[in-house]
């Protein structure tokens, strides 16, 4: 039996909401498709799924229909712009470890089916540090933390990194600064975060990119289109493409860490504390 080619599984997360995380996931995904990668986004924000809204899509089915055996994963996937594929969220599946064994096996099989036709899976998580968010993030091979130039964004990003490091043994995080004035401010924001993590945590951070504040991005959101496609010459679109190139250069996972089966098995194996 041939070994499936590894799929890069990226979490896009943040300590708090309102930092443009879903915009990052979508435009980063488009940037990777422009590099020839086959990309899908799993909308893992179970309470406030909004990728479909951002792209003007209307899903009929979602992951809950796959778990019930009513639809295959291929049947629920939405075709987004530029070849991007969207896996719609479903409420109530945060606690993967509580799924019946048959549904666990079905989920692994479902993701295995699309794995042969995929290079990158981007997992757009909810904001915050609930057990559902932690579950998805710890199952991914690479973690992108989106921060903006607000004190609460930095403190919440630090709290998120601290939790993932101390409780789950994750030591590397990729930082994407968003809604900054320019690359210089993005670097300063990154340096500020590094000073704190270097002092208190055993982690390595690297700067994936800096996305400037751009009125054209707001216009693109209003029109339910990605800025990378609607305004490809905009500052934000160019920054997203640069971040996609950086992401594409990250080393691919090897051995047991490769493939979507690993991602889904990690989801199911989670035994973290339940949060009220």
N, C-alpha and C positions, 0 to 999 in steps of 0.2 A: 504494500500500500504506500503510495507516494505521500510524503510529508507536505501538508498544506503550506503555502508560502506565508511568511509572517505578515500579520496586519498590524500596522502602527495604531495603537489605541490611545488617544489623547483626551484627557479631561480638561475642560475649560471651566474654571471655577473662580470664585471670589469670596472674600470674607463677608461681603455685604451686597445688597442689591443696588441697582442704580448706577453701576459702573460700566454698562454697555457690554456685558458678557455675551449675550446672545448675538449681538451684532458682530462681535469678535469671532464667535464660532462660525457664523455664516460666511463672513468675508474671508476668514482664514481658509475655510473649506473651498471657496471659489478660487482663491489664490493657488491652492494645491491642485485643483482640477486643471488650472491653466498650465501647471507644470507637468501635466499628463497623468496625474494620480487619479485613481478611482476612489471617490470619497463619499461617505455617508455620515449623516449627523443623527445621533440618537438624542432625541429631546427627552432628557432625564429630569426635567423640572416637573415633577408629578402634580404639584399643586397649581402651578401657573405656567403651563405650557404655552409658549408664544412664538416658536419658530414658524409655525404655519401662518400665524397672523402677520409676522414680519415679512413673509414672502407671498402673502395673499393666497395661500393654499387652503383648501377645505377638506380635511381628512374624513373619510367615512368610517374608517376602521383604525384601531391602534393596537398596542401590544396586548391589551386585555383579550382581544379577539384571537390572538395567536395562542395565548395561554389556555383559552377555553377550547382550542382545536377548531375554531370556526373559520379561521383564515391562516394561510401560511405567511411567513414574514415577507416573502416576495410580494404577496398580494396587498399588504398594508403600506409598503414603501411608496412614498410620494416622489414624483419626479420634480426636482427643483430646477432652478436656472443653472446653466453652464454644466449640466450633467450631474449636479449635486443631488444626492438622494437623502430623503428625510424619513426617519423612523419615528412616527408620532408617539407621544407619551401616553401613558395610561395611569389614571389615579389608582392608588391602592396596591402597587407592586413594589413599594420601597423596601419591604422586608422580604427579600428574595429567599432568605433562609427558611421562611415559614411556608413557602410554596410546597404543595404535595410533590412527592417524588416524581410522579408522572409528568407534572408541569415543569419541574426542574429539567428533566430529560428532554422534554419538548422544546424548552427554551434553548438549551445547548444545541440541539439538532437544528432549530430554526436559524440560529446565528451561523452555524457551520455551513448551512446551505448558501448563504450569501458571501461567506468568507472567501470562496474561490474567485469571486468577482469583485474583490475589494482590496485596496491598498491601505486606506486610512479610515478609521472610525473615530469621529469626534463626538465625545460625550459632553453635551451641554447640561451641566448640573444646575440644581437650584442654588440660590445664594445661601450663605450661612453654614453652620456646622452640625446640623441634625444628623442622626444616625443614617438616614436615607442618603444624604449627600455624601457622608463619609464612606458608606458602602460602595457607591459608584466610583468615587475618586480612588479608593485604595485598590480597586480592581483594574485600574488603568496603568499603562506602562510609563506614561509621561504625564506630568501635571503642569498645566499652564494656569497661573494665578493672575487675574486681571486686577490692576489697581489704578486708581486715579488720584489726583492731587487734592485729597481731602483727608483731614486727620482721622476720621472714622474709617475710611477705606484702608489706610495704612495699619491702624491698630487691629482692625478685623482681619486683614490679610495675615498679619503676624500671628494672631490667635489661631487662624486656620492652619498655617504652616507649623506652628508649635504642636497643635493637636495631631496632625498627620505624622509629624516626626516622632514625638514622644510616645504616642499610643500605637502607632502602626509602622514604625521603623522606616519611614520614607525620608531620604536624605537629599534628594535633588528636586528642585522646583524651577520651572521656567517662568519668568516674570514678563508680563506684557503691560506696559503703562499705556493708559488710554485717556483721551480728552486732555492731552497736555498741549502747551503752547508750541513746543518744538522738541527736537531730539535732545537738546541740551537740558530742558526741564525734565524730560523723561529719564535721562541718565541721573539727574540729581535726585529724583524720586526713588529710583532704583537704589542709588547709593545710600539713601536714608534708611531704606528697609534692610539693606545688607549690614549696616552698622549695628542695628539692633539684633538681627539674627546671628551675626558673628559673635556677639557678646554673650548670648544666652542659649543658642541652639547649635547642634551638630548637623548643620545643613549646608548645602552648596546651592547658591542661586545664580542663574545666568539670565541676562537681559535678552529677551527674544525680539523685542522691538518697541517702538514708541509710536502710538497712533495720535496724530494731532487733532485738536478740536477743529471741526470743519462744518460750516453751515450746510454744505452740500450733503453731508451724511444725514443731517436732520431732514432735509428735503427728500432724500431717498427713502428714509423710514416712513415719512408721510405717504409716499407713493407705493409703499410695500414692495420695494425693490432694493437689492443690495447696492451700496454705493460703488462697489468695485465694477459693476456692470452698467449702472445708470450714469455714473460720472467717473469713467475710468482714468481720466487725467487729473482727478482731484488729489489733494494732498493725502487725504485719508486712504484713498484707493491705492496710491503708490506705497504708502506705509504698510498697508495690509499685504501687498505683494511681497515687500521686503521681509515681512514677518513670516510669510509662507515659505519663502526661500530658506530662511533660517530654520524653520521647522523641518523642512524637507532634508536638511543636512544633519539632523539629529540621528545618532546611530540607531539602526533597527534592532529591536529586541531579538535575542537569540535563544536557542534551546527551548525550555519549557515555558518561557515568557512570551513566545510567539503564538500568533493565531487567536482567533476569536473564542475558541473553546476555553482558553486560559482565562480570558476576561469574564465569561459567563460563569465559569466554575468558581472564580473568586467572588463574584456577586453572591452566589448561592451559599458559599462556605462561610459568609460573614456571621460572626457570633458576637457582635458588639452589643453594648448596653442599649436597651430600648429607651427612647426619650418620650416623655409624655407630651 
